[in-house]
Amino acid sequence: MPSEHNFDLPRPRPLLIVISGPSGVGKDTVIQRMKERGLPFHFVVTATTRPKRPNEVDGKDYIFVSKEEFARMIEADELIEYAIVYGDYKGPPKTKVREALASGQDVILRLDVQGAETIRKLAPEALLIFLTTESEDELVRRLETRKTETAEELKLRIATARKELQRIEAFDYVIVNHDFHLDETVDTIRAIIEAEHHRVKPRQVTL
Protein backbone atom coordinates (compact mmCIF):
# COMPACT_ATOMS: atom_id res chain seq x y z
CA MET A 1 0.00 0.00 0.00
CA PRO A 2 1.28 3.51 -0.75
CA SER A 3 2.29 5.58 2.28
CA GLU A 4 -0.08 8.37 3.27
CA HIS A 5 2.74 10.52 4.59
CA ASN A 6 3.40 13.69 2.61
CA PHE A 7 7.00 14.54 1.91
CA ASP A 8 7.54 18.16 3.01
CA LEU A 9 10.34 19.65 1.01
CA PRO A 10 11.71 22.99 2.18
CA ARG A 11 10.95 25.99 0.00
CA PRO A 12 13.96 27.09 -2.04
CA ARG A 13 15.92 29.84 -0.33
CA PRO A 14 16.88 32.93 -2.34
CA LEU A 15 20.41 32.80 -3.68
CA LEU A 16 22.98 35.59 -3.82
CA ILE A 17 24.56 35.13 -7.25
CA VAL A 18 27.69 36.97 -8.36
CA ILE A 19 28.45 37.15 -12.08
CA SER A 20 32.08 38.10 -12.51
CA GLY A 21 35.07 37.80 -14.78
CA PRO A 22 37.68 40.02 -16.43
CA SER A 23 36.86 43.21 -18.29
CA GLY A 24 35.75 42.39 -21.84
CA VAL A 25 34.14 38.97 -21.26
CA GLY A 26 30.63 40.39 -21.72
CA LYS A 27 29.22 40.61 -18.16
CA ASP A 28 27.04 43.62 -19.00
CA THR A 29 25.78 42.06 -22.24
CA VAL A 30 24.88 38.78 -20.51
CA ILE A 31 22.96 40.58 -17.73
CA GLN A 32 21.20 42.76 -20.30
CA ARG A 33 20.03 39.63 -22.16
CA MET A 34 18.82 38.07 -18.88
CA LYS A 35 16.73 41.21 -18.29
CA GLU A 36 15.40 41.20 -21.87
CA ARG A 37 14.28 37.60 -21.41
CA GLY A 38 12.43 38.56 -18.23
CA LEU A 39 14.20 36.00 -16.04
CA PRO A 40 12.90 36.02 -12.45
CA PHE A 41 15.93 37.55 -10.76
CA HIS A 42 16.49 40.78 -8.90
CA PHE A 43 19.44 42.63 -10.44
CA VAL A 44 21.16 44.89 -7.93
CA VAL A 45 22.57 48.01 -9.55
CA THR A 46 26.11 48.95 -8.51
CA ALA A 47 27.07 52.51 -7.59
CA THR A 48 30.07 53.89 -9.49
CA THR A 49 32.02 57.13 -9.88
CA ARG A 50 32.99 56.41 -13.49
CA PRO A 51 31.46 58.55 -16.25
CA LYS A 52 28.30 57.29 -17.92
CA ARG A 53 28.82 55.76 -21.37
CA PRO A 54 26.49 56.96 -24.19
CA ASN A 55 24.22 53.88 -24.15
CA GLU A 56 23.93 53.60 -20.35
CA VAL A 57 20.98 54.63 -18.17
CA ASP A 58 21.46 55.98 -14.65
CA GLY A 59 19.78 53.73 -12.07
CA LYS A 60 19.44 50.89 -14.57
CA ASP A 61 22.99 50.07 -15.67
CA TYR A 62 24.74 51.72 -12.73
CA ILE A 63 23.97 54.32 -10.08
CA PHE A 64 26.29 57.11 -11.25
CA VAL A 65 27.52 59.24 -8.35
CA SER A 66 30.24 61.82 -7.69
CA LYS A 67 33.38 60.88 -5.75
CA GLU A 68 32.07 63.05 -2.89
CA GLU A 69 28.78 61.11 -2.77
CA PHE A 70 30.64 57.80 -2.93
CA ALA A 71 32.87 58.89 -0.04
CA ARG A 72 29.72 59.69 1.96
CA MET A 73 28.34 56.19 1.19
CA ILE A 74 31.60 54.59 2.40
CA GLU A 75 31.58 56.62 5.63
CA ALA A 76 27.90 55.78 6.25
CA ASP A 77 28.69 52.04 5.72
CA GLU A 78 26.07 51.85 2.97
CA LEU A 79 28.01 49.52 0.65
CA ILE A 80 28.50 45.74 0.89
CA GLU A 81 31.98 46.16 -0.55
CA TYR A 82 33.74 48.69 -2.72
CA ALA A 83 36.83 48.77 -4.85
CA ILE A 84 38.83 51.10 -7.04
CA VAL A 85 38.50 49.73 -10.57
CA TYR A 86 40.68 51.47 -13.19
CA GLY A 87 40.72 54.68 -11.15
CA ASP A 88 36.98 54.75 -10.39
CA TYR A 89 35.07 53.50 -7.36
CA LYS A 90 32.40 50.79 -7.56
CA GLY A 91 30.24 49.10 -4.95
CA PRO A 92 26.74 47.58 -4.45
CA PRO A 93 24.48 49.28 -1.84
CA LYS A 94 23.65 47.03 1.15
CA THR A 95 19.99 47.99 1.46
CA LYS A 96 19.20 47.02 -2.13
CA VAL A 97 20.72 43.54 -1.70
CA ARG A 98 19.04 42.90 1.67
CA GLU A 99 15.63 44.09 0.46
CA ALA A 100 15.84 41.84 -2.60
CA LEU A 101 16.85 38.76 -0.55
CA ALA A 102 14.07 39.51 1.97
CA SER A 103 11.53 39.52 -0.89
CA GLY A 104 12.44 35.88 -1.59
CA GLN A 105 13.93 36.57 -5.02
CA ASP A 106 17.30 35.35 -6.23
CA VAL A 107 19.66 38.32 -6.28
CA ILE A 108 22.25 38.91 -9.00
CA LEU A 109 25.30 41.13 -8.55
CA ARG A 110 27.68 42.00 -11.39
CA LEU A 111 31.12 42.51 -9.86
CA ASP A 112 34.75 42.50 -10.90
CA VAL A 113 36.91 39.59 -9.68
CA GLN A 114 38.21 41.51 -6.66
CA GLY A 115 34.63 42.37 -5.63
CA ALA A 116 33.48 38.76 -6.05
CA GLU A 117 36.23 37.55 -3.73
CA THR A 118 35.21 40.14 -1.12
CA ILE A 119 31.60 38.89 -1.29
CA ARG A 120 32.89 35.34 -0.73
CA LYS A 121 34.43 36.50 2.56
CA LEU A 122 31.28 38.37 3.64
CA ALA A 123 28.80 35.72 2.46
CA PRO A 124 30.59 32.35 2.07
CA GLU A 125 27.40 30.74 0.73
CA ALA A 126 27.09 33.15 -2.20
CA LEU A 127 27.10 31.50 -5.64
CA LEU A 128 30.05 32.75 -7.69
CA ILE A 129 30.02 32.39 -11.50
CA PHE A 130 33.11 33.28 -13.54
CA LEU A 131 32.60 34.34 -17.15
CA THR A 132 35.52 34.00 -19.53
CA THR A 133 36.41 33.83 -23.23
CA GLU A 134 37.73 30.90 -25.28
CA SER A 135 41.31 32.15 -24.92
CA GLU A 136 43.41 35.02 -23.64
CA ASP A 137 43.93 36.18 -27.25
CA GLU A 138 40.14 36.38 -27.71
CA LEU A 139 39.82 38.48 -24.55
CA VAL A 140 42.52 40.91 -25.76
CA ARG A 141 40.77 41.15 -29.16
CA ARG A 142 37.45 42.03 -27.51
CA LEU A 143 39.05 44.70 -25.35
CA GLU A 144 40.81 46.23 -28.37
CA THR A 145 37.67 46.31 -30.52
CA ARG A 146 35.56 48.04 -27.81
CA LYS A 147 37.51 51.29 -28.33
CA THR A 148 36.19 52.72 -25.04
CA GLU A 149 39.65 53.27 -23.49
CA THR A 150 42.82 55.18 -24.28
CA ALA A 151 45.94 53.16 -25.25
CA GLU A 152 47.25 53.40 -21.67
CA GLU A 153 43.90 52.35 -20.13
CA LEU A 154 43.72 49.44 -22.57
CA LYS A 155 47.18 48.21 -21.52
CA LEU A 156 46.08 48.33 -17.87
CA ARG A 157 42.84 46.44 -18.61
CA ILE A 158 44.69 43.71 -20.54
CA ALA A 159 47.29 43.30 -17.78
CA THR A 160 44.54 43.17 -15.11
CA ALA A 161 42.47 40.70 -17.16
CA ARG A 162 45.47 38.35 -17.47
CA LYS A 163 45.85 38.34 -13.66
CA GLU A 164 42.11 37.83 -13.15
CA LEU A 165 42.04 34.77 -15.43
CA GLN A 166 44.26 33.08 -12.83
CA ARG A 167 41.59 33.56 -10.12
CA ILE A 168 39.12 30.97 -11.45
CA GLU A 169 39.80 28.68 -8.46
CA ALA A 170 37.99 31.16 -6.18
CA PHE A 171 34.69 30.55 -8.04
CA ASP A 172 32.03 27.81 -8.04
CA TYR A 173 31.37 27.67 -11.80
CA VAL A 174 33.10 28.86 -14.96
CA ILE A 175 31.29 29.60 -18.25
CA VAL A 176 32.89 30.39 -21.60
CA ASN A 177 30.87 33.23 -23.11
CA HIS A 178 31.36 32.44 -26.82
CA ASP A 179 30.89 35.15 -29.44
CA PHE A 180 27.39 35.05 -30.97
CA HIS A 181 26.18 32.46 -28.40
CA LEU A 182 24.75 34.88 -25.84
CA ASP A 183 21.55 32.92 -25.21
CA GLU A 184 23.60 29.77 -24.65
CA THR A 185 25.53 31.57 -21.88
CA VAL A 186 22.27 32.79 -20.32
CA ASP A 187 20.77 29.27 -20.52
CA THR A 188 23.84 27.85 -18.74
CA ILE A 189 23.60 30.44 -15.94
CA ARG A 190 19.91 29.67 -15.57
CA ALA A 191 20.59 25.90 -15.44
CA ILE A 192 23.24 26.39 -12.72
CA ILE A 193 20.83 28.47 -10.60
CA GLU A 194 18.05 25.92 -11.14
CA ALA A 195 20.36 23.06 -10.07
CA GLU A 196 21.42 25.01 -6.95
CA HIS A 197 17.77 25.25 -5.91
CA HIS A 198 17.62 21.44 -5.92
CA ARG A 199 20.53 20.93 -3.55
CA VAL A 200 19.83 18.66 -0.57
CA LYS A 201 21.78 21.11 1.62
CA PRO A 202 20.81 24.56 0.31
CA ARG A 203 23.12 27.55 0.55
CA GLN A 204 22.29 29.67 3.62
CA VAL A 205 22.99 33.24 2.52
CA THR A 206 23.30 35.89 5.21
CA LEU A 207 24.57 39.44 4.78
Secondary structure as UniProt FT lines:
FT   STRAND          16..20
FT   TURN            23..24
FT   HELIX           27..36
FT   TURN            37..38
FT   STRAND          41..43
FT   STRAND          47..48
FT   TURN            54..55
FT   TURN            59..61
FT   STRAND          62..64
FT   HELIX           67..75
FT   TURN            76..77
FT   STRAND          83..85
FT   TURN            86..87
FT   STRAND          88..91
FT   HELIX           94..102
FT   TURN            103..104
FT   STRAND          106..110
FT   HELIX           113..122
FT   TURN            124..125
FT   STRAND          127..132
FT   HELIX           136..146
FT   HELIX           151..164
FT   HELIX           165..170
FT   STRAND          173..176
FT   TURN            179..180
FT   HELIX           182..196
FT   TURN            197..198
//
